[in-house]
Amino acid sequence: MLMLLVELSGLVAALLFILGLKRMSSPVTALKGIVLAGIGMLVAVIAAFGYMANVEASAEPRLLVNLFLVVLALAVGGAWAWRSGKRVPVTDMPQMVALYNGMGGGAAAAVAAVAMTGSAYASDPLHITVTLLGALIGSISLSGSVVAWAKLDGRINSAWRFKGQKLLNALVFLVAILAGVLVAAGIGGGYGVPVLFFAAALAFGVLLTLPIGGADMPVVISLYNAFTGLAVGLEGYAIQNPALMIAGMVVGSAGTLLTVLMAKAMNRSLANVLFSNFGEVSASAQGEVAGQMTSVDASDAATTMRYASSVIIVPGYGLAVAQAQAKLYELVKLLQAADVDVKFAIHPVAGRMPGHMNVLLAEAGVPYDLIFDMEDVNDSFANTDVALVIGANDVVNPAARTDKQSPIYGMPILDADQAHQVYVIKRGQGKGYAGVENLLFYGENCDMIYGDAQAVLSNMVQAIKELAA
């Protein structure tokens, strides 16, 4: 009877995961989707207690010890997650997502390590293969996600590349595969070969992620999310847990689809993201940039927007760094009060993780009907009076359309340069993550407004209020 309830609970949890994911497809219902998925996880955890009680019913001392360890882990992990989740700023959300995703991969790898000692592992070749494959993918996701977290958090400031790196990566991966084969064949008893297997898998995750540039981190986070889902699904099979299998397959397939869509949004293949040393560009390859940057005061730009008929705002990571989303929405409401048509244009890979800009604007209370995806808004730029770019760089660089020597050539961009007037709020004249000059900044219809986005937007708000006084 107990196992029947456990299996039914797993099915209920899986259905809640799927319903939650479906609702997350729209910002209007996303919060309800998160709540549904959270309830599904709670059901799965409760079911796990029932599964443990049934399996270990004949070994009461071990059951009590394991129950204590599980409760302790839930208490420590839950308290830490609650504290960090409440305190983390939106600017650090990508780091938190990368770190939590890595923990999921690490948990799958740990389950695999335990499953290797089970009797089913020793007798079933399919079980051996699935367990090892989940361990390999989970370990890569763990170490790769940690490196992604370090890059996003500024602890690793650039892509680490050296001669012969791809060959070293291939050799380390080969060692992991060979060690896995030896483990599966039962060759080399003891812990030496399994430890080598896990060490090589973890090392490969690090080596694979180190040379990837910051511009590709959104795709990398999405990829490792898919890896974690796949590893969880495989280990769900290894321990015969339907909830884990279904949840892992849902997360893995959704993450894979998102990764493909994001790579497509950059007009690049996934292999190009992982192995091309993107951003390694020589000065000669970039060519000469015609024109010069010009700058204006924030108050002058605000006056122009106040008397414009239409404005499109392109938010980027600089807006998140300055925590200026609330001040930006205050500016938007002033413009709307003056009968200015205002829209937000979101590039699929803007920010540091999928949906980063959407989350940022939602936190400020920006209505969803003002926010448009790239394919829905690009045709509007040519008829727009003012485009206001805040902290974005590569996603508005016309070099993607015009410069065949540029590493971002062919990447779909927001056509902000086609607006009648473009204002760019930027702290300095630095390049974007792709490491190339932005031709937009040198355009005749573009003026720079240098400074922190919070301060610049505050000055704009004040200037518009003075006009209305």
Secondary structure, DSSP 8 states (H G I E B T S, - for coil): -HHHHHHHHHHHHHHHHHHHHHHTTSTTTHHHHHHHHHHHHHHHHHHHHHHHHHHTTT-HHHHHHHHHHHHHHHHHHHHHHHHHHHH--GGGHHHHHHHHHHHHHHHHHHHHHHHTTSHHHHH-HHHHHHHHHHHHHHHHHHHHHHHHHHHHTTSS-S----TTHHHHHHHHHHHHHHHHHHHHHT-S-SSHHHHHHHHHHHHHHHHHHTTS-GGGHHHHHHHHHHHHHHHHHHHHHHTT-HHHHHHHHHHHHHHHHHHHHHHHHTT--HHHHHHS-TT---HHHH----S---B--HHHHHHHHHT-SEEEEEE-HHHHHHT-HHHHHHHHHHHHHTT-EEEEEE-TT-SSSTTHHHHHHHHHT--GGGEEEHHHHGGGGGG-SEEEEES--GGG-THHHH-TTSTTTT-----GGGSSEEEEEESSS---TT-S--GGGGSTTEEEEES-HHHHHHHHHHHHHHHH-
